Amino acid sequence: MVVAIWLEIDATLRPILGQRGVASLFRRSVHLTTADHPWFAAMQDSMHPTLDLAALEATLAGQDNLEAAAGGGDLLQAFHELLASLVGTTLTDQLLSSIWANFSRGDAAQDGSR
């Protein structure tokens, strides 16, 4: 479900930030998340200039469900904090409110690898 959330994020933010803008924020979020989840480092080394959700899915699939869910959640949190630092918390929350609502219902925790 984490990958599905990233698809929603991309669909929401691409018209505003562009493909490279979303991908840049994603890559930076992966970098920040690697401190707590070192297994993201392998993904970081081979990232493309576009949003590489296949690599994210493969990276999450290589972890047990609890670790994948924790890492996926931390990655989303890092993205939220990074975006908020750039455009403000209010605008970030407005842009991503429906996505966070889906995530907070627990959909992502049901299957940490997707």
N, C-alpha and C positions, 0 to 999 in steps of 0.2 A: 504493500500500500504506500510505502514511502515514495516509490518511483511514481505512482499515480499522483501523489501530492505535488511532486516536482513538475509533472506534466501540467498540472493546474497553475502552478506558479509561473511556469514559462508562458502559458497561454495568457495569463493575466498581465504579466509584466513586459512581455516582448513588444507589444505595441508602444509602450512607454519608453523602455530602456534599450530596445533593440536586441537582436539575438546575441551579439557580443557582450552587451551590457549584462544581460542575465547570466551568460556563461562566465563572465569575469567575477561576478558576485558569488556564483556557485563555486568556482575554483578557490576563491579566497575563503569561503566558508569551509571547504574541505581542508584547506591548509590550517585554519584555526581549530578545527575539530580533531585533527591529527594529534594534537597534544594529549587529549584524553583517550583517543582511540587510535593507537599507532598503526593499526591495520589499514587505515585510510592512506597511509604513505605510499603504498604500492599503486594505488589509483592515481594519486597526485603526480607521480612520476610520468605517467603516460596519458595525461589529460590533453584533450583537443581544445582548440579555440572555441568550439561550440559546446553546448550542453550535452555531455556524454552520459545519458541515463543508462545505457547498456553497461557501461563500466561501473556505474553506481550499483546497478542490480546485481552484477557479478560479484562485486566487493561485499555487498550485504549478504548474498547467498553463501559466501564463504565463512560466515560467522554463525554461531548458534542463534536461535531466535531471540533470546533475551539480549544478547550483545548487539545483534543487528538492530533491534528496536531501540536500544539505548543510543547507539551510534547514529541511527537515522533521525531520532528525535533531537539529539544534540546538534546534528548538522542543520536541521531546520531552525533550531533556536539560534545558532550562529548566524544563519542567513538573515533571520528576522532582526537580530541585533545590529548586524552590519548595515542592512537597508535602513533601519531606523536611525543609525548614526549619520547616514547620508541625507535622508529626506525628512526625518523626524518621526517620532513614534505615532503621532496621530494619523499622518498620511499612510505610513506603513500599515497600521491597523485597518484603515479604511480599504486599502488595496487588497489586503490578504485576509480580511475578516471571514469571508465564506470558506476559504481554504482552511484556516485555523479552526473554524467551527467543525468541519469534517474531521480534522485531525483530533480535536479534543474529545470527540465522541468515542474515541478509542479504536477507530477503524484501522489506524496504522499499527497499533499494538497487536491486533489480531494476527497479522502476518508481517513480521519485521523485515522480511526479505523483499517485500513488494510494496 
